[in-house]
Amino acid sequence: MTLENKVAVVTGGASGIGEAVTRLFVERGARVVVVDLQQEAGDAVVADLEDAVAFIRGDVSDRAVADLAVATAVERFGGLDILVNNASASRVRPFTEQTEDDWKLALGTGLFATRNFMLAAYPELRRNRGAVINFGSGAGIDGQPNQASYAAAKEAIRGLSRVVANEWAADQIRVNVVAPMAKTAGVAAWADANPEQYALSAAKVPLGRFGDPRTDVAPVIAFLASDDARYITGQTLMADGGAIKLR
Ligand SMILES: NC(=O)c1ccc[n+]([C@@H]2O[C@H](COP(=O)([O-])OP(=O)(O)OC[C@H]3O[C@@H](n4cnc5c(N)ncnc54)[C@H](O)[C@@H]3O)[C@@H](O)[C@H]2O)c1
């Protein structure tokens, strides 16, 4: 499943699942513009992958950052074929305790960043018959407690993705969603803070474990980004060990 000669933007691509995607994409022949808030992690990815990546330190909820990422893909690598809207941030607490700022964070980094990057990327994606991979979550599909703003953002992203998959099908641009379950550093921190919820979640996974970002999740995103998935659009793929079965 090659990504030879493809150019991707990966938001949140300096750590967690996004970093795994960045590294796998480069391994499969792509060049990647990584957008992330973490300067040090971004520098480390560039140090390893050298000319195959460009790093932009920026906040994905800022439309100007989306425009800069697309411009960088064009200037450095000659265009843009794949957009991976992976970045996301949120706070975990009961619905009645979630503040305006919590909602702003979840919707800003989730829904609005996804919208901004899709809008910024559209001309290039149309030119190259590109692919968009957005991110949902089992927390949204299942209604996990304490995740109201995050769940709302993630389910809004799935609705947006289905609509745009239909609208952009005429341009041969595919838009799909991945809902992963992976033990990243972020999930490990969440597990430490919420041991009961973590134990419950892990016990529900038929394959018996939280996934590995590099070997269990990134290949699913690479598949959706590749020409092997050329007849798949508007779908949500659960990369979650069988925890949730969508119909
Ligand atoms: N890990 C899981 O089990 C799981 C489960 C369901 C959904 N997801 C989704 O998968 C995606 C990746 O998850 P993860 O666990 O790797 O997350 P993570 O928190 O480990 O990493 C997120 C990355 O995004 C970056 N980021 C956060 N806010 C940003 C901002 N405003 N601007 C730019 N960069 C920003 C972070 O610096 C980090 O590099 C997210 O969309 C998440 O909601 C993950």
PDBQT file of the ligand as one rigid body, heavy atoms in Angstrom, charges set to zero:
ROOT
HETATM    1  N1  LIG A 301      -5.874   7.557  21.611  1.00  0.00    +0.000 N 
HETATM    2  C1  LIG A 301      -7.118   7.069  21.584  1.00  0.00    +0.000 C 
HETATM    3  O1  LIG A 301      -7.394   5.988  22.114  1.00  0.00    +0.000 OA
HETATM    4  C2  LIG A 301      -8.207   7.809  20.892  1.00  0.00    +0.000 A 
HETATM    5  C3  LIG A 301      -9.537   7.385  21.047  1.00  0.00    +0.000 A 
HETATM    6  C4  LIG A 301     -10.523   8.013  20.330  1.00  0.00    +0.000 A 
HETATM    7  C5  LIG A 301     -10.198   9.056  19.493  1.00  0.00    +0.000 A 
HETATM    8  N2  LIG A 301      -8.897   9.478  19.388  1.00  0.00    +0.000 N 
HETATM    9  C6  LIG A 301      -8.607  10.587  18.507  1.00  0.00    +0.000 C 
HETATM   10  O2  LIG A 301      -7.396  10.334  17.783  1.00  0.00    +0.000 OA
HETATM   11  C7  LIG A 301      -6.688  11.548  17.586  1.00  0.00    +0.000 C 
HETATM   12  C8  LIG A 301      -5.286  11.445  18.126  1.00  0.00    +0.000 C 
HETATM   13  O3  LIG A 301      -5.360  11.071  19.488  1.00  0.00    +0.000 OA
HETATM   14  P1  LIG A 301      -4.066  10.915  20.409  1.00  0.00    +0.000 P 
HETATM   15  O4  LIG A 301      -4.468  10.012  21.507  1.00  0.00    +0.000 OA
HETATM   16  O5  LIG A 301      -2.870  10.615  19.591  1.00  0.00    +0.000 OA
HETATM   17  O6  LIG A 301      -3.956  12.401  21.006  1.00  0.00    +0.000 OA
HETATM   18  P2  LIG A 301      -2.725  13.067  21.781  1.00  0.00    +0.000 P 
HETATM   19  O7  LIG A 301      -3.338  13.997  22.758  1.00  0.00    +0.000 OA
HETATM   20  O8  LIG A 301      -1.772  12.031  22.241  1.00  0.00    +0.000 OA
HETATM   21  O9  LIG A 301      -2.013  13.903  20.621  1.00  0.00    +0.000 OA
HETATM   22  C9  LIG A 301      -2.659  14.970  20.029  1.00  0.00    +0.000 C 
HETATM   23  C10 LIG A 301      -1.633  15.794  19.263  1.00  0.00    +0.000 C 
HETATM   24  O10 LIG A 301      -2.305  16.978  18.801  1.00  0.00    +0.000 OA
HETATM   25  C11 LIG A 301      -1.557  18.103  19.210  1.00  0.00    +0.000 C 
HETATM   26  N3  LIG A 301      -2.461  19.215  19.479  1.00  0.00    +0.000 N 
HETATM   27  C12 LIG A 301      -3.372  19.333  20.473  1.00  0.00    +0.000 A 
HETATM   28  N4  LIG A 301      -4.016  20.504  20.388  1.00  0.00    +0.000 NA
HETATM   29  C13 LIG A 301      -3.512  21.143  19.318  1.00  0.00    +0.000 A 
HETATM   30  C14 LIG A 301      -3.747  22.399  18.725  1.00  0.00    +0.000 A 
HETATM   31  N5  LIG A 301      -4.667  23.242  19.221  1.00  0.00    +0.000 N 
HETATM   32  N6  LIG A 301      -3.033  22.744  17.627  1.00  0.00    +0.000 NA
HETATM   33  C15 LIG A 301      -2.084  21.912  17.120  1.00  0.00    +0.000 A 
HETATM   34  N7  LIG A 301      -1.812  20.703  17.643  1.00  0.00    +0.000 NA
HETATM   35  C16 LIG A 301      -2.511  20.327  18.728  1.00  0.00    +0.000 A 
HETATM   36  C17 LIG A 301      -0.818  17.686  20.467  1.00  0.00    +0.000 C 
HETATM   37  O11 LIG A 301       0.325  18.506  20.703  1.00  0.00    +0.000 OA
HETATM   38  C18 LIG A 301      -0.455  16.246  20.125  1.00  0.00    +0.000 C 
HETATM   39  O12 LIG A 301       0.743  16.166  19.392  1.00  0.00    +0.000 OA
HETATM   40  C19 LIG A 301      -7.531  12.635  18.244  1.00  0.00    +0.000 C 
HETATM   41  O13 LIG A 301      -8.395  13.214  17.300  1.00  0.00    +0.000 OA
HETATM   42  C20 LIG A 301      -8.340  11.870  19.272  1.00  0.00    +0.000 C 
HETATM   43  O14 LIG A 301      -9.519  12.517  19.629  1.00  0.00    +0.000 OA
HETATM   44  C21 LIG A 301      -7.898   8.887  20.080  1.00  0.00    +0.000 A 
ENDROOT
TORSDOF 0
